[in-house]
Amino acid sequence: MAQVKVTINLDDELEFKVRKAAEAMNISKSRWIAAIIEEKLKNDWPASVLALEGAWVDFPSADEIRKPSRENS
């Protein structure tokens, strides 16, 4: 894994919270921050959500949802 150095500025209270969270997970602050960034950038739906595909047989299609209603005209 490539290592890139990034400098971030945190106020004392936020740095304290980051340090405590990292210590609680027994990882470095750097690894904790990297994990948060990775989580926020993740673009996949969890398997539990994907398994719901087709669960609502009467759910309207995207076209039906996007069709203007009489109330909006």
C-alpha positions as CSV (number, residue, x, y, z in Angstrom):
1,M,0.0,0.0,0.0
2,A,1.3,3.4,-1.0
3,Q,1.8,5.9,1.8
4,V,0.9,9.5,1.2
5,K,1.4,12.1,3.9
6,V,-1.5,14.4,4.5
7,T,-1.6,17.1,7.1
8,I,-4.9,18.0,8.8
9,N,-5.6,20.6,11.4
10,L,-7.8,19.6,14.3
11,D,-8.8,21.6,17.3
12,D,-7.8,20.2,20.7
13,E,-11.3,18.7,21.4
14,L,-11.5,16.9,18.0
15,E,-8.0,15.6,18.3
16,F,-8.8,14.2,21.7
17,K,-11.8,12.4,20.4
18,V,-9.9,11.0,17.5
19,R,-7.1,9.8,19.8
20,K,-9.5,8.2,22.2
21,A,-11.4,6.5,19.4
22,A,-8.2,5.1,17.9
23,E,-7.0,3.9,21.3
24,A,-10.3,2.2,21.9
25,M,-9.8,0.3,18.6
26,N,-6.1,-0.3,19.4
27,I,-5.0,1.3,16.1
28,S,-3.0,4.4,15.2
29,K,-4.8,7.7,14.6
30,S,-3.6,7.6,11.0
31,R,-5.2,4.2,10.5
32,W,-8.4,5.3,12.2
33,I,-8.7,8.4,10.0
34,A,-8.0,6.3,6.9
35,A,-10.8,3.9,7.9
36,I,-13.2,6.8,8.3
37,I,-12.2,8.2,4.9
38,E,-12.6,4.7,3.3
39,E,-16.0,4.3,4.8
40,K,-17.2,7.7,3.6
41,L,-16.0,7.0,0.1
42,K,-17.4,3.5,-0.2
43,N,-19.9,3.3,-3.0
44,D,-21.4,-0.1,-2.5
45,W,-24.7,-1.1,-1.0
46,P,-24.5,-3.7,1.8
47,A,-25.6,-7.3,0.9
48,S,-28.6,-6.9,3.2
49,V,-29.9,-4.0,1.1
50,L,-29.1,-5.7,-2.2
51,A,-31.1,-8.8,-1.0
52,L,-34.2,-6.6,-0.8
53,E,-34.3,-6.1,-4.6
54,G,-37.7,-7.0,-5.9
55,A,-39.2,-7.3,-2.3
56,W,-41.9,-4.7,-3.1
57,V,-43.7,-6.1,-6.1
58,D,-46.0,-3.0,-6.4
59,F,-43.2,-0.5,-6.0
60,P,-43.5,2.1,-8.9
61,S,-40.8,2.2,-11.6
62,A,-38.3,5.0,-11.9
63,D,-40.3,6.4,-14.8
64,E,-43.5,6.3,-12.8
65,I,-41.8,8.1,-9.9
66,R,-40.4,10.8,-12.2
67,K,-43.6,11.4,-14.1
68,P,-45.1,14.8,-13.1
69,S,-48.2,14.6,-11.0
70,R,-51.3,16.7,-11.5
71,E,-50.5,18.4,-8.2
72,N,-47.1,19.6,-9.6
73,S,-48.4,21.0,-12.9
